[in-house]
Amino acid sequence: MRQSFRSRVWFIYQMLSPRESDPFRERIGRTIEAARRQLSGHVPRNAAASGAIWQLIAEVGETAKIAFPIVAIQLGQAAMTMTDMLLIGGISIDALAAVAVAGRVYLTTFAIALGVLAPIAPVVAQACAAGKLESIRGALRTGLLLALALSLPLIALATHAEQVLLRLGQAPDVARLSQQYLSGLCWGAVPALSFQAIRNVMDAAHRPQPSLWITLAAIPTNALLVYLLIHGRIGFACQPLLGAGLATAVINWTMFLAGVWFITSCRPIRAYRLALHWWLIDWMLMWRLIAVGAPISLTSALTYGAYSVAGLLAGAIGSNAAAAHQISLQVASIAALMSFGISMATAVRVAEAVGRHDGHGMRRASLAAMLLAIVCSATLAVCVVATRFKIAHYFLHSGAPEIDLAINLAADLLLVSVCGLIPTAVHNVAAGSLRGLQDTRMIPLYAGIAYWLIGVIISYVLGLKLRLGVIGIWTGLLIGTVIYAILLVSRAQVLVCRMFRECDD
């Protein structure tokens, strides 16, 4: 027995002792070394690279699951606005112009208010990752209170819109009709902003589908109600534009109540018990949301202002330039809605990684969202380039020689504007990463430098001084967009790397 044990020990020693050209021994050695590396946390470089690629692909999929419903909701809300304009366009040209002016005023102020509500999503995402249910409830309660507070100045502006528009040089008839439309629409400001707060919570909880269903159901319902109120088919007569505004306000209230029902009654979101202690307000969280959201609102104002100035410059050149600018702006707005949806998903994924103290997850979430946004924007750019003349024909019906000139100019301008789709997507995703990190202080500064100190000035010089026309104006905007993207990406990378080191420590 003892001899047998010694023989076995000697055999193992001979197998593992160094010899020249013993394939069996070398294979055992490689197996032992691989096991040792695996146990000690070290893997071969090619295996690590393969694992990182698969993790990145999985992250792209998770981002897409959140982003695509958000993008669909954004496009659905734009479709509701477009439906209103198509139905009102059948009344008169003045009515259509009035709704266009009123919509621009309302949507600009509404976008500024949305900036304050935007930090709700990353706050909820961090709380979900850390398992803090009370923080989720507090974010919803605070968001609804902020929505109520932000709607008050919006309602005040809408009820005095006629005086404001007259001071801005609008025609009296257009100002009067705009006031009619906004007098009905303003009563939907409270539910519209409150629904956005609920949306942010559901998006951060990876449940954007209910908001999508509500929006898809609201599109045909809004069109039907606008039609009935414009033509007085419900049983009482009112001014057509007032009826259109009231119809949209009723739809906003319906969407808000449907959102409340989803978060309180439907699984799995009802398990969070979001209505529990609804009267308690976290004032510290409110100031935190304002501190993070106010720079986002200021950035929206700066961006809208830069493109509004570009529109004024195009109008100073001529009607063809103004029409081409408007067409390119519509295409750019659709692309911005798409990349902004991906940006909201980026904020959620980065915030979740922050809540888990996952440095690798922060970097992976930012990179995956950037790749997704670039691919989607490049695909849209190719489609726009291929159909640019059809797009121009859709807005401008050919027939007269001056219309044909405007169509050709619009098609040429679309070639310039599509060059800014990818930079726009990049800076939106970088801004989403910064929202997820809850660092937004520098965003308005970068927007002011890129768009106002550089973009608008170059647009003025190229468009009016060097007489390059609307092509020069959009070239200046393109330069400003690229600089803005570079600044935001640099800021996001610095912060992500800093937090990556902190998580490792």
Secondary structure, 3 states (H helix, E strand, C coil): CHHHHHHHHHHHHHHHCCCCCCHHHHHHHHHHHHHHHHHCCCCCHHHHHHHHHHHHHHHHHHHHHHHHHHHHHHHHHHHHHHHHHHHHHCCCHHHHHHHHHHHHHHHHHHHHHHHHHCCHHHHHHHHHHHCCHHHHHHHHHHHHHHHHHHHHHHHHHHHCHHHHHHHCCCCHHHHHHHHHHHHHHHHHHHHHHHHHHHHHHHHHCCCCHHHHHHHHHHHHHHHHHHHHHHCCCCCCCCCHHHHHHHHHHHHHHHHHHHHHHHHHHCCCHHHHCCCCCCCCCCHHHHHHHHHHHHHHHHHHHHHHHHHHHHHHHHHHHCHHHHHHHHHHHHHHHHHHHHHHHHHHHHHHHHHHHHHHCCHHHHHHHHHHHHHHHHHHHHHHHHHHHHCHHHHHHHHCCCCCHHHHHHHHHHHHHHHHHHHHHHHHHHHHHHHHHHHHCCCCCCHHHHHHHHHHHHHHHHHHHHHHHCCCHHHHHHHHHHHHHHHHHHHHHHHHHHHHHHHHHHHHC
